[in-house]
Amino acid sequence: LKEALQDAPSFGRSTGIIGPEGGISTEEVRAASAAGFVPVSLGQRILRAETAAMAVAVILQYEKGDLS
């Protein structure tokens, strides 16, 4: 996620897909990529779906400067 945000000149609205406990399949990643999503990861740590969604929201807010 960090690299994708650094590579993006700016971003407005964001939509994310958080995978289930078993993970997102390769086919699902391909379909999301074909629909315009950029696949990213939060790293090696495995988070619960509701925790991962909150983590992504906070990271995006931080990067946009909304947590000043």
C-alpha positions in Angstrom: 0.0 0.0 0.0 2.8 2.4 0.9 4.4 2.1 -2.6 1.1 2.5 -4.4 0.4 5.7 -2.5 3.9 7.0 -3.2 3.5 6.3 -6.9 0.0 7.9 -7.1 0.3 11.7 -7.8 -2.9 12.2 -5.9 -6.1 10.4 -5.0 -9.6 11.5 -4.3 -12.2 8.9 -3.7 -10.9 5.4 -2.9 -12.6 2.0 -2.9 -11.0 -1.0 -1.4 -11.6 -4.7 -1.4 -10.9 -6.5 1.8 -10.5 -10.3 1.5 -12.0 -13.0 3.6 -10.1 -15.1 6.1 -9.0 -17.5 3.4 -7.6 -14.7 1.3 -8.5 -13.4 -2.1 -8.0 -15.9 -4.9 -5.8 -15.3 -7.9 -8.9 -15.2 -10.1 -10.5 -12.5 -7.9 -7.3 -10.4 -8.0 -7.2 -10.6 -11.8 -10.9 -9.6 -12.0 -10.3 -6.7 -9.7 -7.3 -5.6 -11.6 -9.2 -5.8 -14.9 -11.8 -3.5 -13.3 -9.2 -0.9 -12.5 -8.2 -1.8 -8.9 -4.6 -1.7 -8.0 -3.6 -4.8 -5.9 -1.8 -3.8 -2.7 -0.9 -5.5 0.6 -0.7 -4.3 4.2 2.4 -6.5 4.6 3.0 -9.9 6.3 0.7 -9.4 9.2 -2.7 -11.1 8.8 -5.6 -8.9 10.0 -9.2 -9.7 10.5 -11.5 -8.3 7.8 -13.0 -5.6 10.0 -9.5 -4.7 11.4 -8.0 -4.5 7.9 -10.8 -2.2 6.7 -10.1 0.2 9.6 -6.4 0.0 9.0 -6.8 1.0 5.4 -9.1 3.8 6.2 -6.7 5.3 8.8 -3.7 4.9 6.4 -5.5 6.7 3.7 -6.6 9.5 6.1 -3.0 9.9 7.3 -1.7 10.1 3.7 -4.3 12.7 2.8 -3.4 14.8 5.8 -6.8 14.3 7.5 -5.2 13.3 10.8 -3.4 16.5 11.6 
